[in-house]
Amino acid sequence: MPIFAIHCIDKPMQQALRQATRPQHLAYLEQAIDRVVVAGPLLDENGEPIGSMLLMEFPDYRSAVAFAADDPYARAGLFASVAVTAWRQVLPRPEAPVPEAPPGTPPPR
């Protein structure tokens, strides 16, 4: 299934709206978890959320746009901009196995 990137930038000074809407946003993503490749907030230089990035599988562009529009963050008016584009993984190569850490290497933090 094709993968689409949903790139959202928050309106300025909307931290309270983001926080209040976060539980609904996470529940919305959880109901589509089988299509989520990766998802998380975009951060400013201080580590504060300033938007969202989702890589998700959809049958087509229209489905991706509809999903983005129905996100509780979007419905609440949090975003200044939303871009939906098709995406293709190049690296690491999808067919390449993930290398194992050498023995004795501490787990990632």
C-alpha positions, 0 to 999 in steps of 0.5 A: 500500500502507498505511504503518505507523509502528513506534515502539520505545523501548529499555529503560534501560541497554541500549546494549550489547544494541543495539550487539550486535544492530545488524548483525542488525537492519540485515540484517532491514531490508535484506531488506525495503528495498523496503517501507521509507519511512524508518527510523532510531534515536530519539535522546536529547538527547545524540544517543544511541539510545533507540529506533527509528522505522520507516515502512514499507509493509505490506498490513495491520496484522497484517503490520506487527505481525508484522514488528515482533515478528520484528525482531532487536531485539525478539527480543533483548528490547531494547524496553520498548515497541512501538507500531504505528499506521497513518500517512498523509503530509500534508506535503509533499504526496505529489504535489508535486515536491520543490523544487530548491536554488538554484544555488550552494547547498551540499549538505545535511550 
